[in-house]
Amino acid sequence: MKAAILAAGLGTRLRPLTYHRPKALLPVLNQPLLSVLLAQLKKWGCTEAAVNTHHLAGQVREFLDSRASWGLELALSHEPEILGTGGGLRGLGNLLGRETFLAINADILTDLDLAAVFRLHHPDALATLVLHHHPPFNNVWIDKCGRVVAVGQPPDRPFRPPLAYTGVQVVSPEMLAHLSGDGPCDLVSAWREAIARGETIGSILATGLFWQDLGTPAAYLKVHRLLLEGAAPRLAEFFPPFADPLIGGGARVEDGAVLSNSVCLGQEVYIGAGARLENTVVWDRAWIGPGVALADCIVGSAVKVHAAAQGKILV
């Protein structure tokens, strides 16, 4: 199995966190998300993966080069001009040798069996999308045979209730012909055009899965809360032991500090005496002063916090 990881996005909804770190490298329970995705791909039998880059591409390259081996062959598809979801997929597909491949967005976390997804690909389909029921993202309609009939806008005649795209799909090489050219291209538009021409976009309905996007600060905090609550036991092997609070190596928590309701501290974090943290993620080497109260916050690397805050990104 070969796989494409779509990681070139700007992460605009996560700003200011993504001004200085690409979203594929955001830490989840102190693990860069990209490292979790690569470990999952290796587990499910992937032998070759390609990652596209644009925003802060050098950080992604340095991160991948920082380990002698990831257990699978890696390649980068750099986009000096961001090529969109379709153009990015086209470049990755060409890099992987124009054969059937798995594709996954770099801003989701799921416990899907990716090998099973690959096996269930419809051989006559340009792509097979993994769908699930996840309001308010339900905007894909399928017919009784599981073929996608509309994306984004409801079809002209009634079909089954809509489902949500998980960000995981299997792509046939023939799909790349619908992403022609060298410039930016939108994948949803290409799906719609293919459907209009009578081509097949298939689907797999996934149930009982853990799935969470990380595209917003609220979603980023939510995935930490869910993991620390034990909502994704099948993901446990990819993270440190789930414990709330999760305290990274070298972190120091002074007497009287209270950490409650989903707190994750990165490496070498300092928490002053009497500080109170709730539903908050603190990145490596940050400093939280004595008596400071933080709720629903994300604290960036090496940031010093002297005053209370709620619902803030502190960078």
Secondary structure, 3 states (H helix, E strand, C coil): CEEEEECCCCCHHHCCHHHCCCHHHCEECCEEHHHHHHHHHHHCCCCEEEEEECCCHHHHHHHHHCCCCCCCEEEEEECCCCCHHHHHHHHHHHHCCCCCEEEEECCEEECCCHHHHHHCCCCCCCEEEEEECCCCCCCEEECCCCCEEEECCCCCCCCCCCEEEEEEEEECHHHHHHHCCCCCCCHHHHHHHHHHCCCCEEEEECCCCCEEECCCHHHHHHHHHHHHCCCCHHHHHHCCCCCCCEECCCCEECCCCEEEEEEEECCCCEECCCCEEEEEEECCCCEECCCCEEECCEECCCCEECCCEECCEEC
